[in-house]
Amino acid sequence: MEGFLTINWDKAVDDSSSFFSKDVFENCSAAFHAIHGIPQSPWPHDEQGSTKNNSRGASGKAWSPSHLKRIPVESVGGQGKTLKIQPPAPFPRKSVLNVFEQKDYLFAIIRVMRSFMVAIPADADDFIRIKEMQIKLRDEIQEFQKLAQTIMENNPSAYLSLNPGIARYVNEMWKTQLTSVQFYPPFYKLIGNIILVPKENMITLDMTLERTVLELGRIPCQIFPPLNTLIKIQRNYKIINNRYPANVLESEQMSDDGNALKLATKYGVKIVISAKALRSFAGNIGPLFRRSWDIPFTVKETNFHGEVNKVIFVDEPLPPCEMSAIEKNALFNRMAIKCQFSNVNRSRYFVYPGSGKKSEYSEPAEEASGDIFSSDNTDLDSLETFGIEKQAASSSKICTLKVGEAKQATPETGNNAEAIEVTDVEKQEKAIEYEFSTATDSDSSEMSLVIDTSSECGQSPRKRSNNANKNMKSHKKFPNDTDASKTPISIGTENQTDTQNRNKVPEPGFKVPTRTCKSGASIHQANLLSGILQDQEKMMQSHRKPSPKKNTESTIPKENPQEYIQPKKDENLTYRIWNLQANEKSIRLLVRSSVDTAIVTSGGEFRTFLMIPKTEYQPWFGGECLSTREMNEQWIDLHLRPECKLVRIRLDAYTGDFLMCEQKDAACLEAEISFQYGTHNKPANSLQTIWAVLSSLCDLDLSPGHFLLRHGFHDGICIQVWESTEKESSSLDLHKIYSEIDTTANVVRDISENWSALDPCAIFPI
């Protein structure tokens, strides 16, 4: 250590020149910036003078994203319309692929992504074909990503776009949420720190469902966006505010939840926590851990079988201290899609047994297809242009329940809800109205799509194997289409990666196979295919046979809802007991969660959904990649809600145009992420962060009282633990911090934080 401290860092080893000067250290060291409280990013941004041109596109002309031409074009086969958006700059050159190779590559991606969406085995040849094409296109993909990034860097104001109706609603909602801080003690003193990485050597880490103990409230019916239709998401302040008032606080915090206290006392859990708090822990990604939040928690003593049991009640995170225009758009779009695609007139909803009076049942609703390219007779090879397949009649229906008798789902089908009928069908149909595009632009010039048609123009893409066709038909739908959330999730000792997938071109997580006759290559290809099939089999297990634990859990009687406090109107709450186990240690958790919508399928299954918007800031080029934070948050959301599916709705950030709808469950989401980004990015790794925080809280053995977890942008792995105290001995005034927040201000972030790489596997209908 003495030798290390005596090193002269200003001189090179050979005394020729300085290799690590003090200026470089002060300008580039993250530790130096954190210690001295310097707010700017420690990483110098690599700027090229040629890309800076005063908010002008690559062509040198000023452009506005909302003013780019959006032309309705006829879908393939004349089935409806889809939207084509003029890019802000022309493509610089043609692709190295001809039309045959383009279509072959495109349809291979479509087939693989469809397999993840509907949980069916994909043809291994498609995996190989995609990787081979990506090797061929490696330089072109990087060039295209750089082109897209340059265009957005030249026009950073595109990320500041905020509709006046959105700004008004979000500012009022944010201001209302800030008043919740007044419910907590104002003054705190620092008592210690915990860390975001486990202290133990992680050998096994599982989070398994023990039982569902209580279900309350009612759930709106899911309305699936009609396919091949031009839809604009509602941005009218009055309409959104009528459905979700901006001046009303959400459900009460865990520390004030009487139901949670009663259940914690009865079942002897160690920690009571909301799904939103677990989502915040899972979304803090290493190695920099830059997510900021303040999370209050309370320690209470309960009596469990005659013994005193300390229970930690972890509340939801406090409102953010700052928001950018991107974050405000995302918050508004979350409320807007719930308003537009979940029972607009509130006439259809499902009530958990015991949470309301019984009424006439409704007929089961058919789940709309989440695959924009599928139909009952899918033949991608017959298409001569890119686009959407002709939809089956059942796929294009809006989820509308009719009055009449319906099958009451049995416990075996997982239906624990009753459909409640309020008004007649005519009122429903009038209420479910969408705002269609009224574009009247007369310019019909085609977008600068560049496909070389000089060779093999008349040929169609290579046909997939017969085995793949059989798999697609035989596995079209599973009777037990369930989530893997109840199956133990095991992970190894992999460390969290610093790769931010949002700004990285996704690549499949397997090595490149070579089509050669050499024995070594053949062995390598066999091992590759074996690994792919094993990953698919893991994904399929949760869709074929429920585990014995699932069957046992479904037969355990739940608490009587009439003995508990009912949630607010149009809200629902579910309380589940989970067992979080690392190596030989374990913590029993009571987790409170809710869902957005539900349907009853034609098979009598009760299925719930979470709706998540994906706001696209480069819709003229395609969909953007998910960040590692988004992946982890969406995975933990599904894992905590067994048998719930994610409905991801991609929207044009500038006009609110609907672009695409995707459906995922936890198993399919994890398999898709492993395929695109590699196995080192498993979202289940986020359980390490959750374990690190919760186990550290238990180890502190705190006395009953009010506490606060604080994590800042520059805090890295450290979380500060604060305890409420009197004003004289305090060093933190929580009320003052949050009372000084200006909700009308929009923080401006660097373009490197805003820009997301394009996702080659997100295929829009156009």
N, C-alpha and C positions, 0 to 999 in steps of 0.2 A: 504493500500500500504506500509505503514511504517513497519507493521508486516511482510509482505512478504520479504522486503529488509533485515530484521534482521535475517532471517533464516540462520542457519549454514548448508550448503549443504554437508559438509564433515562428518557429524555425523548423525547416525540414530536417530529416535524418542526416542528409549529406551536407547540411549547412549551405546549400545552394540558393534556396529561396524559401519564402514562407508558404506553407501549404494549408494552414488552418488559422487564419488571422482572427483577431478579436472582433473585427467588423463583421466577418462572415458569421461568427458565433452569435453576435447580438442580432443580426438581421434574419438568421435562418433557424435558430434554435427554438423549438416549441417549449422546452423547459424554461429557457430564459424569459420568454414572453409570458408564460404562466406565472412564474415567480414574481415578476415585476408588474403584473397586471396590464400588460400591453394588449389592447383589444383586437388589433388587426391580425389577420392570418399569418402564421410564421412561414408559410410556404410561398416563395416568390412565384407569381403567375407568369407563365411562359407566353409572352405576347409577341406577336409578329406585326411589324408595322404595316405590312401589306394587307392585313385583315381589318385594320381600323380605318373606317371611312365615314365617320359621323352618321351612324345609323342608316347606312345605305347597303343594299344587297350586293351580292357578288357581281351583279351587272353594273353597279355604280349608280343605280336609280333608287331614290327614296321609295319606301313601300310601307304599307300599313297592313298588319295581318288581317284585320277585320274587313279591309277593302279588297282583298284578293278575290278573284272571281270564284264563286261556288256554283257549279253548273249541275242541275239534276240531269242524270243520264239514265237511259233505260237499262235495266238489269238484264242479265243473260236470259234468253227465252221470253222476254217481254213481261217478266214477273215483277212488276213494281219499278221503283226508282231507287237509285243510289246517288251519292254525292261525290262529285269530282272537284277538287280544289286546285286552282292554278298555283304552281310553286312561285316563290318570289324571285327566282332566278332560273334561267334555262340550264339544262344538264350540259356539262362541258364536252362530253364525248359519248360514244356508244359503249355498251357493255361488251365484254369479251365473249359473252354467251349469245348464241343464236336463239331463234324463237323456240326451237325444239328443246334446247337445254334449259331455257328460261322456264318453260312450262313443266318440264320434268322435275326441276328443282322446286318449283312452287308447289306442285301437287304432292311431292314427297313431304314437304313441310306441313301441308294441310292435313295429310293422312296421319302424321305423327301427332300433331297438336290435337286433332280430333280424338285420337286414342286416349290422350290425357284428359280430355274434356268429358268423355263418356265412359272412361275406365274400361277400355278393351285393349287386348294385346296389339301392339303395332308390329308391322313386318320389320324384321331385323334388317332386310335389304334397304329399307327406307332410311334407317339410321346411318348405314354405311354411305348411301348415296348423298345424304345431306353433308356428311363430313367431307367426302371427296370433293363436292362442289365448293365447300367453304375453303378448302385448301386451294382450289383453283382460283377462287374469288378473293383470297386473302388481301392482296394489295388493293383490289378494286373496292372492297368493303371499307378498308381503312381510308381510302381516298374519298369515298362517298360520305363517310362519317365526318371527315374533316371539312368537306364542303358544307354539310348541314351545320356543323358547329360554327364555321366562319360566318355563315349567313346570320345566325342568331347573335354571334358576338358583334357583328356590325349593326345590329338593331336591338340593343339591350332593352329598349323601351317596350318590346313585345312582352316581356315578363312583368311589366307594370300595368298591363291591361286590367281594368276593373270596372265592370258595369255599374252605373249609379245605383240601380236597385240592389245589386249584390252588396255594394259598399254600405248602403243604409242598413240593410238587414243584419249583416255581420257585425257592424259597429254597435248596433243596439243589443244584439245577442251577447257580444263580448262584454259590453258594459254591465249587462245583467249578471253574467257569470262572475264578474269581479266582485259583486256584492256578497258572494258566498264566503269571501275571505273574512268578512266581519263576524262570522259564526265561530271563528277560532280565536284563541288567546292572542293578544297583539305582540307580546314581548317574549323573546327566547334568548337562551345562552347556549354556547357551543359546549357539548359534553364529550365529543369524540368523533371518530370516523369509521366507516366500514368501506369495503371495496366491492367492485363490480365483477371480480373474477374469483372463482372458488379457491379457498385456502387448501382444500384437499386435492390429492391427485385423483382425478375423476376416472374411475374404472367403469362403473355403470351409473347411469342416471335415468330414472324412470319417473313418469308422471301418469298415474293410472287412476281411472275413475272408480271410486268405491261405491257410490250410490247417488241417485238424484233424490233429494229429500222433500222438495217443495216446489210447486209450479203455481204461479199466480197471474191473473190478468188476462188480457185478450190480445190477439195478434191480427193485424190487417191481412187481407188476402193479397198475394203476390200477383201483379199484372206484368206479364212479360212483354217487353217491347216488340211490336210487330216487325217482322223482317221485311227488307226491301221497301221500306217506307221512310220518307223524309220527315224526321221529327226534330223539333226544337225543344230543349228543356226549358221549362217555364222560368222566367227571370223577373216576373212581376212581383213587386214587394208585397202587395196586398194579398195575393193568392197564397204565397208561401207563408206569410205571417198569419193568415187565417188558420192554416193547418197546423203550423208549428210557431206559436207566438214567440217573438224574440224577447219579450219581457217576462217570460216564465222560466224559472229554474228547473233543471232536470231533477231526476229522482234524488232523494236524500242520501247523504253520505253514509258510509258503512258504520261509522261510530255512532250515528243517530238512528240506525235501522233497528227497530224493535224486533223484527222477525229474525235478523241475524243474531242478535243477542240471545234470543230464546233458543234458537237452533244450536248456537255455540255452547250454551249451557247444557243442553240435552245430550249432545254428541261428543263433548269434550275435545273439540278441535284446538289446535295451537294458534292458528292464524286465520282471521276472517278478512277477505280481500275481494275487491271487484275485478272483473275482467279487464277494465280499462287500466287499472294500476299494473296488472301483469303485462298488459300490452306495452306500457311505457318502459318497463324493465327490459322486455324482449327487444324493443326497438332501439336500445342504446348499444351501438355496434362498436366493437374494438377495432384497432387498438387505441383510437383517439377518444371514443365515447363522448361525442359532442352534443348529444341531446340534453337540453336543459329542462329541469322540472323541479317543482316543490310539491312534495307529497306528505300531507299530515298523517299521523297515526296516533292511536290512543291505546294505552295499556289498561285493561280492566281485569278485576278478579271475579271469577265465577265459582260456583260450587258444583263440582262434578263427582257424584257418588260419595259425598261427604268429605271430599278433599278440595282444598283451594287450588284453582287452576288459573294461571295468568293467561289471558287471551289478548293477542295483538290485533287490533282493528285497523287495517290499512285503508285509508280513504282514496278516492280518485284524485288524480293530480289537480292542482289549482290551475286556474286559467293561465295561459301564456302571458309573459310580460311584454312580448312584442310579436307582431305578425307581419308578414310580407303580403303582397298582393297575391302571390301564388297560394299561400296558406289560406287567405280569405276566400279565394275562389274554390279551393278544395272543401272548406267548411260549408260554404253555401251549396255547392253541388251535392254534397252528402244529403242535405235537407231537401234539395230540389228533386232528386231522383226518388227519394222516399215518398215525396208528395205526389209525384207523377206516376210512379209505377207501383204504388201500394194502396189500392182501394181509395181512389180519389174522393168519392162521395161518402166514405165511411159506412157504406151499407153492407159490406161483407167483412166478416171477421170471425176468428176462431177464439173460443173461450176455454181455458183450462177447466176441467171438471171441478166443481165446487166454487168457482170464482164468479159465477153469475147464474141467473135463472135459465132453465132450459127453454128452448124454443124449437121451431120447426127446423129440421135438418136440411142441408143443401146437398145437391148432387156433387160428387167428387169433381174436382177441377183437373183438367189435363195439363200436365207440365209442358210448357212450350220448349221446343228444341233450342238448346244453346249453341248448336252448330250451324253457322250461317251457310255452310257448304254442303250440308247433308240433305238427303231426301230418302224416301223409301227405295228408290231405284237410282242410286248414285253411280254415275259414270263420268268421272273427271276427264277421262281420256277423250270423250266426245266433244269437249269444248275447244273452240278455236280462239277464244279470248278469255282473259281473266275475268272472274266475277262470281256470281252466286248461283247455286243450283236451284232448280225449281223446287219449291218447298212443298212438302206434303201438307194436305189440308189441316191435319191436326197440329202441324208445327207452326202455322201462321195465326192460330187463334189466340186472342187475348184471353187471359185467365178470367173467365166470367162464370159465376155460379148461378144456376137456375133454381127456381123454386120447385120443390118436389121432394119425394122420398129419396133417401140416400142410405148407403150402407154405413152402419156404424163400425168404425175400424176396431179390430180386436187388439188386445195387448201385444199379440204376436207381430202385428204389422207396425207397431210403434206409434199408433195414433192415439194420443192422449188428449185430444181436443174435440170440441163440438162446434160445428159450423152454425152460426147464428144468422138468421135471416131478418132483415129489418124492413126493407122496402121492396117493391116489385121490380121485375126485370126491366121494365121500360125506364124507370128512374135511373137504374144502373147504367143502361146503355147511353142515356143522355149525359150522364156524368163523366163517362170515360171517353173524353174527347181530347185529341192531341192537336197541337199547333203544328200544322204542316208548313213546309217551306214555301214561300211565295216568290221565289227568285224569278225575275223576269229579264235576266240579262240576255240580250239577243246575240251576244258573241258566242259562236259555237266552235271557235278554234280549239283544236285539240291540244292537250297538255304535251309537253315535249318528252313523250315517252320514247326511249331509244332502244329498239330491239332489232338486231341485225337479222334480216330475213333473206340473206343472200344464199344460205345453204340450208337444206332440209326443211324448207319452209312448209311444204305440204304435209310433213310428217306430224304425227301426234306423239305425246309423251310416251315413254316406256310404260307398259302396263305392269301393275303390281302383280305379285305372285298369286296363284290360285289360293294358297293357304291364307294369305292376307284377306282375300275376298271372303273366304269362308268365315274367318274370325270376325270380320266386320258384320256379317249377317247373323252369325250364331250368338254373338255377344252384344247385340244391339241394345238390350236392356236387361238389367239384373233384377230379380225379385227382391233381393236383399241389398239394395244400393245404399250401403251405410258408410259411415265415416270410420277412419282408423283411430279416432281420438280415444276410444276406450281400450285400445291395444297398447301395451307398454311401449314407450319410445326409448330405445337404448342408444346411447352414443358412446364413442370412445373418448380418448384424451386429446382430440383435435383442438388446437387453439383457434380462437376466432381470428378470421382473416381481416386484413385491412383493405381488402379489395372492395371498392364501392362499385357494385354492378351497374349502377345507374349510368355511370360515365364509361362503361366498358362494353365492348362488343361481346355478346354472349357466344360462347362456343360450347359444343357438347362436351360433357365431362368424361370422354374416353379417348384413347389414343387412336391415331389414324391407321386404319387397316389398309393393306396394299393388296391389290388383286394380282397376284403372281402365282406361279406354280411351285415356287421354292417351298421346301418343307418348313423352314423357319417361319415364313410368312403365313403359311397355312395354319400352323399352330397358334401364331399370334391372333389371326382372325378368329379361330375357334374359341380362344380364350375371351376375346372381345365379345363375341356373340353370346357366350355363356354368361358373361357379366351383365349384359343388357337384359337378357331373359330373366336373370335372377332379380334384377331391379324391378322389372315389370311384374314378376310373380309376387313380390312383396306388396306392390300397389294393389294387385288384384285380390289378395287375401281378405282385405277388409270388405270387398264387394261380393264375395262368394259365400263364406260361411261366417256367421257371427261366432265369436269366441264364447266359451262356457261362461266367462265372467259377464258378458253382455246379457246372456239368457238369464243368469242368476239375478243381475241387477234389475231386469225388467219385471221380475216377479216380486221384488221387495216392495211392500206397500209404502206409499208416500204419506207425508203429513196431511192432515185434513185442512184444506185451505180456509175453511170457515173459522178456524181457530187463530188465524193470523191476519195481520193488517193488509188490506188490499192496496195495490198500487193505484196511481192516478189513472184517470180515464184514458183509454187507448194505449196504455203501457202494459208491459209484461215483465215478470221477474222469475228467474229460476235459480234455485240454490242447490249446489252439488258439493259433495265431499270428495276431495281428491287426496291421493297419497303421493307426496313428492319424496322420492327415495334416492339417495346418493350413496353408493357403496353399502355400508351397513347402517347408515343413519336414515331417518325418515321424519317427515313433518306432515301432519294431517291439516288440510286446508278446507275451509268453507268458502266457496267461490260463488259470487253473485253475478249473473249475466242476464242478457236479454237478446231477443232477435228482432229483426225488422218485419218480416212477412212470413206467410205460410201458405201451403196448399194441401189439398188431399188429392193424391194421384188417382188415376183410373183403377189402380190395383188396391186402393184403400189405404195407402201409406200416407201418414202425416209427415210432411217435410217442411222444414224451416229454412229461412234464407237470411243472409246478411248482404246488404247492398253497399258496394264500395265504388265511388267514382274514380276514374283515371282521367285526369284532365290532360289533354294532349296539346302541347305547344308547337308541334311541328306536324300538324295533321296532313299537310300536302305531301309529305314524304312517307308517313306511316306512323305506327305506334312506337312509343318510347319504352325503354327498359324500366323494369321495376328496380328501385334501389334495394340494397340489402335490408334496410330498415323496413321498407314496405313488405318485403317477403316475410320477414320474421313476424311482423305485426299481424299480417293476414293469416299466417299459419297458426299462431297462438290463438287468434280469434276463433278459428275453426276447431282447433284441438279442444278448447274449453267448452264448445257447444257440439257435443256428439250428434251425428246425423244431420248437421246443418251444412248447407252449401253456400258458397260465396258467389254472388252475382256481381261481376265486375263490368261496369258500364263506362265505355270510353267516350269522351265528349270533346268537341272542339272548344278549346279554351276561350276563343274570341267571339263565337256566335252562339254557343250552346247547342250546336247541332249534334244529334246522336250519331255515333260512328259505328259502334259494335258492342255486342253484349257477349260475355263469356261466363260460363258456370264452372266452378271448381269445388272439390271437397278437399279435405286435408291431405289425404293420401295422393290424390292426383296432383295437387299443388306441389307437394314435396318431390314427386317423381319428375314433374316438368322442370322444376328448378334444378334438380340434379342433372338432367339432360342438357339444359341450356348453359348452366354456369359451373358445373362440376360438382363432385361429391363433397368437396371441402366447404361448400356453401350450404350445407344442410340447415334448414331453419330450425330443426330440433336442437341445434347447438345453442339456441337462445335459452334453453332450459338451464344452461350453466349460469347465465347471468341471474336468472330468477332464483336459483338455488343459492348463489353467493349472497344475494341481498337478504332473503328470508332467513337463511340459516344464521347469518350474522346478527340479525335482529333478535333471534332466539338466544344466541350466545350472550348478548348484552345483559340479559336478566334485569330489565328495567323495572322500576317501581311504578305503580299505577299513576297515570298522568297523561298529559298531552305532549306530543313530540312532533318533530318536523324533519323530513329527509330533504336535503338540498343538493342538487347537482348542477353545476354551471358548465358553460361551453369549454372552459379551460381546465376543468377539474380532473380530467382523465378518468382513472379507475376509482378515484376517491369520492365518497359520498359523505357529506357532513351530517351529523346527527345533532339536532338542537332540542333543548327541553324548555318548555314554557316556564316563565319565572316572573318575578316582580320587575317593575320598570327600573328600579335603582340598580339591579344587578344584570340587566340585559344588555346585549350588544347587537340585537336585531329587532327592528320594529317592522313586523310583517304588514300591519295595516298601512303604515306610511308608504312602504314600497309599492303596494298595489293601488293605493289611492292616487299616486302620481302618474299612472299609466294613461297615455293619450290614445284612446281607441280609434281616433280618426287618422292616426299616423300609420304609414306603411313603411316598414323597414326595407331598405334596399340592400340586397345581397349581391355578392360578386357573381359575374356571369358563369364562372366555373362551378359555383354551387347550384345555379339554376338549370344549366343545360344538362339534358339527359341524352345518352346515346340512343340511336334508333334500334329497335328490336327486330332483327330479320325474321323472327318466328311469329310476329304479330301481323297477320295478314288481314287487312281491311277488305271489305267487299269490293271496293273499286279496283 
